[in-house]
């Protein structure tokens, strides 16, 4: 397949077993008929700890995207200083074309679609998401910075609640 990652021997040792098995990091499932479904990459999964449960951003995003006024979503989060077992979750949303959407609408929809430990703490409506690279992937790091800034400016988040 390949002999190494150029300049990254350590990474190569992590993905190749001594017997030559390549660990892709892909996450998927197989149905009863043997069809496989790609869900994502292990390296891209974020975990939001809520009362001992793991909350995956993709589950929040999929539920929010069921709302007809929503075009795109991204869930991001951060740990509040002094809070050990609970992350702050922010759902960032781009409305569908020619649609206006309010935080109250999003909150009501998410509370119908998600278990209570998965509910976002904050909702941010945006025109675009920050993107990087040739493939224009959403930059979760830049998105989190933008969302925090919007929430700070609106008074919905206090500086003392954020990790800097």
N, C-alpha and C positions, 0 to 999 in steps of 0.2 A: 504494500500500500504506500508507505513512505518510511523513510529511515529516521527522521527527526523533525522537530519544529525548528526552523532556522533561528539560531540564537536563543533557544529556550529548551535546553535539555531537561530541566526540571519539569516543565509542563509535559514533555513527551513521556517521561517516566510515570506521570500521574495518569495518563490516558491509555498507556499500553501495558498489558499484563505481561509477565515473563513468558507466557505461552503464546504471545502474539495477539491476544484479543484486544480490540480497539473499543474503549469505552467512550461513546460519542457524547454522552450527557443528554441525549434526547429523552424526552418523557412522552409516553404514549400508552395506548390501551389496545386490547384486541377483543373483538366481539365474539359471539358464539359461532360465527361462520368463518373465523380466521382472518377477518379484515382488520387491518391495523390503522390506528388513528394517531396522528402526531398532535401532541398537546403543547409542546414547548421545549425549551432547553433548561436543564437543571440549573445552569449557571445564571439564568435570567429570572429565576423564581425568587420573589421576595416573600418573606414570612412576616406577618404581623401577629405578634403574640397577643391574644386576648384571653384573659382568665384561664391560661393554660392551653388554649386551643390555638392552632395555626390557622390563619386566614390568608388565603391566596388572593393576590390582586386580580387574577383572571376571573375568579368567581364573582367578585364585586363588579368588575367591568362588564361581564356578560349579562348580569342582572340589570345593570343600569342601561345597557344598550337595547334592552327590550322596550324601553320607553320611546314612543314614536317621535318625540321632539329631540331625541339625542342622536347625533351622528357618530361621535367618537368619544371614548373614555380612557382614562388612565388613572389608576389608583397608586398613590405614593404615601409614604409614611415616615414618621420619625419618633424617636423616644423622647419623652419629656424628661427634663432633669428631675431626678428624685422619684420617678415612677418606674418601678421595676417590671411589673408583669403586664403592662398594657401600652401599646403603641398608639400614637395619634394617627388616624387614617384620614387622608384628604382624597376626595374623588374630584378629579378634574374632568370637565365635560366641554365638548364642542357641540353646540346645538346643530340640529339638522338645518338645511337651507331654508331661509325665510321663517325660521321659528325663534320665538323668544321663550326662554325657560327660566324659572325662578328656583332659588334654593329650596323653597318650601315644596315645590312640585317634585324636585329630585328626592328630597328627604322622604316625602310620603310614598313615592314609588319604591325607593330602596327599602323602606320599612315593610312594604307589602311583599317584596321579592326575596329579602334576605333574612336569615336568622339574626336575632338582635346582637349577638356578639360580632357580627360582620358589618354592622351599620357604620358608615363613615362618620367621623366627627365633624368634618367640614366639607363643604361643596364649593367648588370654584368653577364658574362658567368662563370660558376663554374663547378667543377667536381661532387661535392656532396653538399647537404644541411645539416646543423647541425641538429641532431635529438636527442630527449630526451624521456625518459620513456620506459616502456616495450612495448608500441605500436609504438615506434619510430616515433612519430609525429615531424614535422618540428618545430624547435624552432624559431619563428619569431624574438624574441629578439636577439638571437645569430646570426641569419641570417643577421639582420640589422647591427649588430656590424661588422660582416665579410665583408658585402657589403661596408659599410662606409670605412673600412680599405683598401680594394682593390681600391676604388675610390680615397682615399687620396694618396695612394702609386703611383697611375697612374697620379696624378695631375688633375684629372677630378672633384675633390671636394676639396674645401679649408676648413681648420680648422674653419675659421670664419663663414662658412655657416652651421655649424653643431651645434646642441644642444649636450652638453656633457653628 
